[in-house]
Amino acid sequence: MKCRMGCGACCIAISISSPIPGMAEGKKAGIRCINLQDDYTCSIYHCDDYPKVCRELRATIDICGSNRDQALQLLEEMERLTDPG
């Protein structure tokens, strides 16, 4: 499956614990990444400092569902289930 253009669900729903450009402390789940543009594309996607966690995340039906709303729901649930707190 290819990443759905204009989705950006992973750029909002997931947490990133490592520093990313513009967010030195990473980002919490549910917080919009500073690199997510208004059209829901990533401004640093092709840059060398594109985060490893983002680079390694692969679009699959289990993660992305069949539309953006499903992707947000599935990723939020994944975050909830894997939250160590």
C-alpha positions as CSV (number, residue, x, y, z in Angstrom):
1,M,0.0,0.0,0.0
2,K,1.3,3.5,-0.8
3,C,0.9,6.4,1.6
4,R,-2.3,8.3,1.0
5,M,-1.5,11.8,-0.3
6,G,-3.1,14.5,1.8
7,C,-3.8,12.2,4.8
8,G,-1.2,13.2,7.4
9,A,-2.8,11.0,10.1
10,C,0.5,9.6,11.2
11,C,1.8,13.2,11.5
12,I,-0.9,13.9,14.1
13,A,-1.8,10.6,15.9
14,I,1.5,9.0,16.7
15,S,4.0,10.1,19.3
16,I,7.7,10.6,18.4
17,S,10.1,10.4,21.3
18,S,13.2,11.5,19.4
19,P,14.0,15.1,18.4
20,I,12.6,16.1,15.0
21,P,13.2,19.3,13.0
22,G,11.3,22.1,14.7
23,M,10.4,19.9,17.7
24,A,13.5,19.3,19.8
25,E,11.6,17.3,22.4
26,G,9.8,15.2,19.8
27,K,6.0,15.3,19.7
28,K,3.2,13.8,21.8
29,A,0.4,11.7,20.3
30,G,-2.5,13.8,19.1
31,I,-0.3,16.9,18.5
32,R,0.2,18.0,14.9
33,C,3.8,17.8,13.7
34,I,5.2,21.3,13.0
35,N,6.4,19.9,9.6
36,L,2.9,18.9,8.5
37,Q,1.7,21.4,5.9
38,D,-1.8,22.7,5.3
39,D,-2.3,20.2,2.5
40,Y,-1.4,17.4,4.9
41,T,2.0,16.7,3.3
42,C,5.3,16.7,5.0
43,S,7.6,19.6,4.4
44,I,10.8,17.6,5.2
45,Y,9.8,14.2,3.6
46,H,12.8,14.2,1.2
47,C,15.3,15.9,3.5
48,D,18.2,14.2,5.3
49,D,16.8,15.0,8.7
50,Y,13.4,13.3,8.0
51,P,12.9,11.3,11.3
52,K,13.8,7.6,11.3
53,V,10.5,6.7,12.9
54,C,8.7,8.4,10.0
55,R,11.0,6.9,7.4
56,E,10.4,3.4,8.8
57,L,6.6,3.7,9.2
58,R,4.9,1.8,6.3
59,A,1.4,2.4,5.1
60,T,-0.7,-0.8,5.6
61,I,-4.4,-1.4,5.7
62,D,-4.0,-2.3,9.4
63,I,-2.6,1.2,10.2
64,C,-4.2,3.4,7.5
65,G,-7.6,1.8,7.0
66,S,-9.5,2.9,3.9
67,N,-9.5,6.6,4.5
68,R,-8.0,9.4,6.6
69,D,-10.6,9.2,9.4
70,Q,-10.0,5.5,9.8
71,A,-6.3,6.1,9.8
72,L,-6.6,8.6,12.7
73,Q,-8.8,6.1,14.6
74,L,-6.5,3.2,14.1
75,L,-3.3,5.1,14.9
76,E,-4.9,6.6,18.0
77,E,-5.9,3.1,19.2
78,M,-2.3,1.8,18.5
79,E,-0.9,4.7,20.6
80,R,-3.3,3.9,23.4
81,L,-2.5,0.2,23.4
82,T,1.3,0.8,23.4
83,D,1.4,3.7,25.9
84,P,3.7,2.5,28.8
85,G,1.9,4.8,31.2
